[in-house]
Amino acid sequence: MTTFVLVHGACHGAWCWSKIVPRLESLGHRAVAIDLPGLGEDTTPVDKVTFEGTIDHVVAAVERESGPVVLVGHSLGGVSISATAERIPDRIQLLVYLSAFLPRDGDSVNAIYESPDWPQEMAAPPPIRSADGLTISHTPEGARQRFFQDCSDEDVAYAVARLKPQPLVMRTTPVRVTPERFGRVPRAYVHCLNDNAAPIARQRKMVALSPCERVAELPTGHSPFFAAPDLLAKTLSDMAAG
């Protein structure tokens, strides 16, 4: 049995893994989905969300398990799992990046977004910055085009009703990782080939710069946990098995 700890991406919550947890369990695994601070059902005020506090939250979730875990990060969740691996490398069996940011030391998400050297976003409505500058959010139609373009109407309605503003601190803070700690944890990457939020060219460039031992491809948009849950669960299970 493998224990999976599932970390959601921007604006999402543990709810996005609602079809994956039971499928991993049916394959004989344990799966735990968590809410990051200020998102999902977590009630941390936006102005109290910090980068270090978010990583503390993920570290605590991993340390509640009895042994090493497979730590899965979707999208912006790649930042959180990378920083967690730097903190507690011996508690992580495998890092899995699901169409996720795979940062090098000193990278921030915004730096990647703003650099002309990186493939840019697809043609979807841009996120909306709050008046206080603390968060970004998406209109329902913008969220559908960016995150859920190949998902059912039922799943889109379920997801859009649960999206929350994303604290910008997780995009603006540089990630610190070292070869001695983060670098010794095995990595895997799951490419989403039709992703409107993270262009496949950007995904491939991140893997080229930070090679992963295991790589898989899914013929989906940004949210395979809705668009292809059986395929995603099997892919995660296979990656954990090596």
C-alpha positions in Angstrom: 0.0 0.0 0.0 1.2 3.5 -0.9 0.1 6.6 1.0 -0.7 9.6 -1.3 -0.9 13.2 0.0 -2.7 15.3 -2.6 -2.0 19.0 -2.8 -4.4 21.2 -4.9 -3.5 24.1 -7.2 -4.5 27.8 -7.3 -8.0 28.7 -6.2 -8.9 25.0 -5.6 -9.2 22.9 -2.5 -9.2 19.3 -1.4 -12.6 19.0 -3.2 -10.9 18.7 -6.6 -9.6 15.3 -5.6 -13.0 13.9 -4.8 -13.0 11.4 -7.7 -9.4 10.4 -7.2 -9.3 9.5 -3.5 -11.8 6.7 -3.8 -10.2 5.4 -7.0 -6.7 5.3 -5.3 -8.3 3.5 -2.4 -9.9 1.0 -4.7 -6.4 0.3 -6.1 -5.3 -0.6 -2.6 -3.7 2.7 -1.5 -4.4 5.3 1.2 -5.1 8.8 -0.1 -5.4 12.1 1.8 -6.4 15.4 0.2 -5.7 18.6 2.0 -6.8 22.2 1.9 -4.1 24.8 1.8 -4.5 27.9 4.0 -7.2 30.2 2.8 -8.5 27.8 0.3 -11.1 25.0 0.2 -12.7 24.8 3.6 -9.7 26.4 5.4 -10.8 29.7 7.0 -7.4 31.4 7.3 -7.9 35.1 6.3 -6.2 36.0 3.1 -4.0 38.6 4.7 -2.7 36.0 7.2 -1.7 33.4 4.5 2.1 33.2 4.2 4.4 31.1 2.1 6.1 29.5 5.1 2.8 28.9 6.8 1.5 27.1 3.7 4.6 24.9 3.7 4.2 24.2 7.4 0.7 23.0 6.6 1.8 20.5 4.0 4.7 19.3 6.2 2.3 18.7 9.0 0.0 16.7 6.7 3.0 14.5 5.6 4.2 14.0 9.1 0.8 12.8 10.3 1.3 9.7 8.1 3.2 6.7 9.5 5.8 6.4 6.7 7.1 8.1 3.6 4.4 9.3 1.2 3.9 10.0 -2.5 3.4 13.8 -2.5 1.3 14.9 -5.5 1.0 18.6 -6.4 -1.3 20.0 -9.1 -0.5 23.2 -10.9 0.6 25.8 -8.3 0.8 23.0 -5.8 4.1 22.1 -7.4 5.6 25.0 -5.4 4.3 23.7 -2.1 5.5 20.1 -2.7 9.0 21.3 -3.8 9.4 23.4 -0.7 8.1 20.6 1.5 10.6 18.2 0.0 13.4 20.6 0.9 12.2 20.6 4.5 11.6 16.9 5.0 13.1 14.9 2.2 13.2 11.6 4.1 9.4 11.6 4.6 8.8 11.6 0.8 9.0 8.5 -1.3 8.2 10.3 -4.6 7.2 13.8 -5.8 4.6 13.9 -8.5 4.0 17.1 -10.5 0.6 17.0 -12.2 0.8 19.7 -14.9 2.5 21.6 -12.1 5.2 24.2 -11.5 8.6 22.5 -11.1 10.8 25.3 -9.8 14.5 25.5 -9.7 16.2 27.2 -6.8 15.2 30.9 -6.7 12.3 30.5 -9.1 8.9 32.1 -8.4 5.8 31.4 -10.4 5.4 35.1 -11.3 9.0 35.2 -12.6 8.3 32.3 -14.9 5.0 33.9 -16.1 6.8 37.2 -16.7 9.9 36.0 -18.4 10.0 36.2 -22.2 12.2 33.1 -22.2 9.3 30.9 -21.1 6.2 29.8 -23.1 3.3 31.9 -22.1 -0.3 31.1 -21.2 -2.9 30.0 -23.6 -5.7 32.3 -24.9 -7.9 32.2 -21.9 -9.3 35.2 -19.9 -6.6 36.5 -17.6 -7.0 36.2 -13.8 -8.4 39.2 -11.9 -6.3 40.9 -9.3 -8.1 42.0 -6.1 -8.1 45.7 -5.2 -5.9 45.1 -2.3 -3.4 43.2 -4.4 -3.4 40.2 -2.2 -5.3 37.7 -4.4 -6.2 36.7 -7.9 -9.5 35.1 -9.0 -11.3 34.0 -12.2 -14.7 34.6 -13.7 -16.8 31.5 -14.1 -16.3 31.6 -17.9 -12.6 32.3 -17.4 -12.3 29.3 -15.1 -14.1 27.0 -17.5 -11.8 28.0 -20.4 -8.6 27.9 -18.3 -9.1 24.9 -16.0 -12.1 22.8 -17.1 -12.5 23.1 -20.9 -12.8 19.3 -21.4 -14.9 18.6 -18.2 -18.6 17.9 -18.0 -21.1 20.7 -17.3 -21.8 19.0 -14.0 -18.2 18.9 -12.9 -17.6 22.5 -14.1 -20.6 23.7 -12.0 -19.3 21.8 -9.0 -15.8 23.2 -9.3 -16.7 26.8 -10.1 -18.9 27.0 -7.1 -16.0 26.1 -4.9 -13.1 28.2 -6.3 -11.7 30.8 -4.0 -9.4 33.8 -4.5 -5.7 32.6 -4.6 -3.3 34.3 -2.3 -0.6 35.9 -4.5 2.2 35.2 -2.0 2.4 31.6 -3.3 3.2 33.0 -6.8 5.5 35.8 -5.8 7.8 34.1 -3.3 11.0 32.5 -4.7 11.3 28.8 -3.9 14.6 27.7 -2.2 15.7 24.1 -3.0 19.1 22.4 -2.7 20.6 19.3 -4.4 21.3 17.9 -0.9 17.7 17.9 0.2 15.1 18.4 -2.5 17.5 17.0 -5.1 17.6 13.6 -3.5 13.9 13.0 -3.6 12.7 11.1 -6.8 10.5 13.1 -9.1 7.8 12.3 -11.6 5.9 14.5 -14.0 2.4 14.0 -15.5 2.0 16.2 -18.6 -1.5 17.3 -19.6 -1.3 17.7 -23.3 -4.2 20.0 -23.9 -3.7 22.3 -21.0 -5.0 25.9 -21.3 -3.5 27.0 -18.0 0.0 25.5 -18.3 1.0 25.2 -21.9 2.6 21.9 -22.7 5.7 23.7 -24.0 6.1 25.2 -20.6 5.6 21.9 -18.9 8.2 20.2 -21.1 10.7 23.0 -20.5 10.4 22.7 -16.7 11.1 19.0 -17.0 14.0 19.6 -19.3 15.6 22.0 -16.8 14.8 19.7 -13.8 14.7 16.1 -15.2 12.3 13.6 -13.6 12.8 9.9 -13.3 9.3 9.1 -14.5 7.2 10.9 -17.0 3.6 10.3 -18.2 1.2 12.0 -20.6 -2.5 12.4 -20.3 -4.7 13.6 -23.3 -6.6 16.1 -21.2 -6.8 19.7 -20.2 -5.7 21.1 -16.8 -8.1 19.1 -14.7 -7.7 15.3 -15.3 -9.1 14.6 -11.9 -12.5 15.5 -13.5 -11.9 14.8 -17.2 -10.2 11.4 -16.8 -10.2 10.3 -13.1 -9.7 6.6 -13.8 -6.7 7.2 -16.1 -5.2 9.7 -13.6 -5.6 7.3 -10.6 -4.0 4.5 -12.6 -1.2 6.8 -13.7 -0.5 7.8 -10.1 -0.6 4.2 -8.9 1.8 3.1 -11.6 4.2 5.9 -10.9 4.2 5.0 -7.2 5.0 1.4 -8.1 8.0 2.6 -10.2 
